[in-house]
Amino acid sequence: MKNTPAWNNFIENCNTIGSPTDLAKFFELTLTPAEREKIAARYMILAELIHGKKPQREIAASLNVSIFNVTRGANQLKSASATDKKLIKAPKE
C-alpha cells in the first residue's frame, strides 16, 4: 500500500518532535483515547509476537484483545523483513 501525502506529513511532523513528552502531547491532540489504546494494543501484540515466547491465545488473554487481532498481527509480520521487525522493541515488563 502506498503512503498518502497526509500520512507522510503526519510522519514527518512526528519526526520533528524532540521529546517523548511532547510526542505524547501531540498524540493526545491528534488521536482519540480509543485510537491511542488501539495503537498501543497493536504495538504490544507485535512486540509479543516478535520477542515473546507466548502462543497467540495467551497473548490475546494477557493483553485483553481478541485472538483475531493477534492473528492479524501475526499475518502482518509474515511479510515484514527482519530489519523491519527490529523496529519493534521488546515490551517492558
C-alpha positions in Angstrom: 0.0 0.0 0.0 1.2 3.4 -0.9 1.5 6.1 1.7 -0.7 9.2 1.2 0.7 12.7 1.3 -1.3 13.3 4.5 0.2 10.2 6.2 3.7 11.3 5.1 3.0 14.8 6.6 1.9 13.2 9.8 5.1 11.0 10.0 7.3 14.0 9.2 5.6 16.0 11.9 6.2 13.1 14.4 9.8 13.0 13.4 10.4 16.7 14.3 9.1 16.3 17.8 12.1 16.1 20.1 10.9 14.6 23.3 8.7 11.6 24.4 6.6 14.0 26.5 6.0 16.3 23.5 5.2 13.3 21.3 2.7 12.1 23.8 1.1 15.5 23.8 1.0 15.5 20.0 -0.8 12.1 20.0 -3.2 13.3 22.6 -4.1 16.2 20.3 -4.4 14.2 17.2 -5.8 10.8 18.4 -8.8 9.9 20.5 -8.2 7.9 23.6 -9.7 4.9 21.8 -7.3 5.3 18.9 -4.3 5.6 21.2 -5.5 2.5 23.0 -5.8 0.5 19.8 -2.4 1.6 18.6 -0.8 0.7 21.9 -2.5 -2.7 21.8 -1.3 -3.3 18.2 2.2 -2.4 19.3 2.1 -4.8 22.2 0.7 -7.6 20.0 3.6 -7.2 17.5 6.2 -6.9 20.3 4.9 -10.1 22.0 4.8 -11.9 18.7 8.4 -10.9 17.8 10.1 -11.0 21.2 7.9 -13.3 23.3 7.5 -17.0 23.5 3.8 -17.0 24.2 1.2 -18.7 22.0 -1.3 -16.4 20.3 -4.1 -17.3 22.6 -2.0 -16.5 25.6 -1.0 -13.1 24.1 -4.7 -12.3 23.4 -5.6 -13.2 27.0 -2.7 -11.3 28.6 -3.4 -8.2 26.5 -7.2 -8.4 26.7 -7.6 -8.4 23.0 -9.3 -10.8 20.6 -7.5 -13.7 19.0 -8.5 -12.1 15.7 -6.3 -9.1 16.4 -3.3 -11.3 17.4 -3.7 -13.4 14.2 -4.0 -10.2 12.1 -0.7 -9.0 13.7 0.9 -12.4 13.0 -0.2 -12.2 9.4 1.2 -8.7 9.1 4.6 -9.9 10.3 4.8 -12.6 7.7 5.6 -10.0 5.0 7.9 -7.9 7.2 11.6 -8.1 6.8 14.0 -8.9 9.7 15.2 -5.3 9.5 11.6 -4.0 9.8 10.9 -6.3 12.7 13.8 -4.8 14.6 11.9 -1.5 14.7 9.6 -3.1 17.3 11.4 -3.1 20.6 10.8 -5.8 23.2 8.0 -4.9 25.6 9.0 -3.7 29.1 7.9 -6.0 31.9 
